[in-house]
Amino acid sequence: MVEMNDAELSRSVAQEAGQLLLKLREDFFLAHPAETIDKTISDLLRDQADRAAHLFIMDKLSTARPRDAILSEEGKDNDERLSADRIWIVDPLDGTWEYGQNRKDFAVHIALWNAQEQVLSAGTVDLPDQGMTRSVLDTVEVPTKKDSIIRVVASRSRPPATLKEIVSRLGELLTEAGISHSGVEIVDVGSVGAKVNEILCGRADVYVHNTGFFEWDVAAPYIVAEHYGLVASHMTGEPITFNHMPPYVTDLVVSRSELYPHVLRAIKETQGA
């Protein structure tokens, strides 16, 4: 058997974990009629799925790359990874709430951080219920815009406090630049990977978030976005780095390249609005 490279490994394991999550949810809902499902039961599904996907991914990555460190949302973190050269950053189930609601906008994230080069070198976002996998192995195709409206994706539960101001100012800047005269809309989607995929599918153009999240939320979508030619960074324009303690990321912007300077300007001009 030919050994997989890192990118192939991330894609294969993410896809297998995604299928595991779909099967777990299907079996769960078959065993629990819809009229009996409440928050407690949905939370039980989420907990079981998170744990099962975590154990599956840990086993696969540890077997294939025994010398690498692994940072997983569901794992016990320690500072030993800070001295490692290679760190897999894993979210076994991103969009846990959406998964428990039987929605499609959840994902599996697997990325590899190379500490010496300070770069992500492999990454996959698997969207199993959308039948789609985004990977650094993909042949890049520029998404076709569905219409002239600019759409900004944000968290439904924790959007930036100044999101409406950012969107309003961005609309003005894009009109001044002759890029769009149809306005800017806000769209809410679950997983970070699912949000980035909305841009890759041409259904959105920008993603902004400044209420904080963790490295496992960001790493795989970040490298996939860059692979597809999007621009990803902190909202200041600074690049995001990984394998910190704690593994916390303060903010993120992902944008189509032609919109990116205007997005950063809109953010800067509306800070504290």
N, C-alpha and C positions, 0 to 999 in steps of 0.2 A: 504493500500500500504506500502510495506517495504521500509524504507528510504535507499537510496544508501550511501555507504561509500564514502570517498573522491576520491579514485581511480576510482570507478565506476562512480561517478559524472563527473569527468574530461573526462572520455572516452565517456560517453553518450552525454555530451554537445558538445564536439569536433566533434563527428560524425554527430550530428544534424546540427551543423554549417557548416560542410563540405558539406552536402547535400544541404543546403541553397545556398552555393556558387556555386555549380554545376548548380542548377536550375536558379539562377540569370544570370549566364553566358550563359546558353543555350537560355534563353528567350532573352537576349541582342543580341546575334548573329542572332537569328531568325528575330529580328526587324531591324537589320543593315546588309545588304548584304556585303559580304567580300570586294567587290570592293569599297565600300564607307567608309571603316574603315581606319582612319588615327590615328596619335598619340593622337590628341585631343579626339577623340571618345573612344579610348582605355583607356585613362586616366579617362574619365567619368565612364566607367565600373569599373575600379579599385577603384575609390573613392566611388562609390555606394556600391560595394561589401564590402570594408573595413568597411564602416559605418554600413551596415546591419548586418554583422557578429558580429561586436562589440556590437551593441545594443541587439542582440539576446543572446549573451554570458553573457553580464552584467545582463540581466533580469533573466536568468536561475540561475546564480551563486548567485545573490543577494537574490533571492527567497529561494533557498535551504540553503544558508549559510549567513543570514543577518548580522551576527556580523563580518564577515571576510572582510578584505580590498581587493581591486582589483587594480592591476597595469596592464593597458592595453595600447597597442601602440596607440590606437585611443581615449583613455580617457584623461581627464584633470588630470594631476598628481599634488599631493600636499604632504607635509611632514607628514600628519596625519598617513600615512601607516607605517612610521618609528617606531611608538610606538605600532603597532599592533602585535599580537601574530601569526596570520595566514594571509598570503598574497597570493592571487591567481595572478599568473603572466601569462598574456594572450597576444598572438599575433593572432588576429582574421583572418589574412590572411598573412602568411609569404611566400614570393615569389610573391609579388604583380605584379612585371613586368611580370613574367612568366605566371601568371594567365591571365593578359590582352593580352598576346600573344597566348592564347589558348593552352598553354603547360600543361604538367602533373605534373611538379616538383614544386608544391606549397603545402602549408600545413596549418593546424590549430594547434596552440600550446596552451595547457593549463597545467599549473603546479601549485603546492602548496608549498610555502615556510613556514616552521615552524621556527619562529624567535628564540624561546627559545632554541630549539635543534640545530639550525643553519643547518638544512637539508631540502632538497626537499623530500616531503613525498608522493606525488602523481604526476602523469604526463602522458600526452597523446600527441602524434603527429599523427594527422589524415591526411592521404593523399587521399583525396576523389576521385581524378581522376585516381588514381592508384588502387582504390578499396582496400585500405590497411590502417589499424590502428595499430600503435605501442603504447603499454601501459605497465605500471608497473604490470598490471594484466596478461600479456602474459606468457604462458609457454615458457621458453627460449629454443631455439634450436640453436646450433652452426652453423653459416652459412658455407656452403661448398664452398671452393674456386673453381672458374671456370677454372683457369689456374695458372701458376707459376708467372705471371707478378704482381708486386706490383703496385697498383693504388692509387694515392693521389688525393683526391677531394679538390677543392678550388673554391673560388668565381671567376666567369668569369669577373666581373667588378672591383673587388678590391682584387686581390690576394696579398699575401705577396710579397714585393719587391724582396726578396731573394728566392722566391719559386724555381726557377730553380737550384739555388745553393744547397738548402736544398734537393731537389730531387736527384741531382747528388751525393751529399755526402751520402745520405741515401742508394742509390744503392751500393756505395762502401762498406759501413758498413755492409749491408746485405750479400754482396758477401763474405766479410771477415768472417762473422759469419756462413756462409754456409746455410743461410736461403733462399736466392734467387740468381739465376745466370741469370735471364731473364730480369733484368732491372726494372726501375720504370717509370711509366707513370703519366701524369697529366690529370685529368678529371674535367670538369666544370659542375656544377649542380646548380639549383636555391636555393630554401629554405634551411635553415640550417637543418630543419627536414628531407628534402629530401636527403641532403648530408649524414646525419647519416644513413638514410635508405639504401643508396647505400652500406654502409659497412655491414649492417645487412643482406642485400640480397646477399652478397658475390661478389658484382660487384666492390667493392673498399675496401681499407684496412685502410686508414688514411685520416683524415681531418685536415687541418691546416688553421688558419686565424689569422692575426695580425694587421688588419687595423681597428679594432674596430666595435662594434655593441652594441645592447641594450639587457637588461636582458630578454625581451620577445622573442628575437631571440634565446636565448640560453637555458633557463631554462628547457622547456619540452624535447628538444633533449638531454640535458645533463643527466637528470635522466633516460630517456629511454635507452640511451647508456650504462649507468652504470648497469641498470637492466639486460641488455643483455650480460654483462661481458666485455664490452669494457672499456678502461681507458679514462677518460675525465678530463682535467685539463687546467690550464694556460700553456703557452708554456715553463714556468720555471719549471713546475711540481707541482706548488702550486694549491690546490683546488680552485674552483670558488665559491664565496658566493654571495648572492642575497639580494635584498631589500636595495639598497644603493641610495643615492641622490648625483648626478643624477644616474639613473639606467643604468650605462654604463659598458660594459665588454670590456677590452682592447684586449684580444686575447683568442684563444681556440685551443686545440688539442684534437682530438678524434682518438683513435687507437685500433687496435687489440692488445691484451695484450702482445703477444710475440714480437711485433714490437716496442712497446712503448719506451723502453730504447734507442733503436737505433734512433728513431725519435727525442727524446729529445737531444741526443748527436749531431745529424745532425743539429738541430736548433741552439744549443749552438755554434757549431764550425763554422757556417756560418753567425752568427750575424754580421752585418756591412759589409758583403761581397759585 
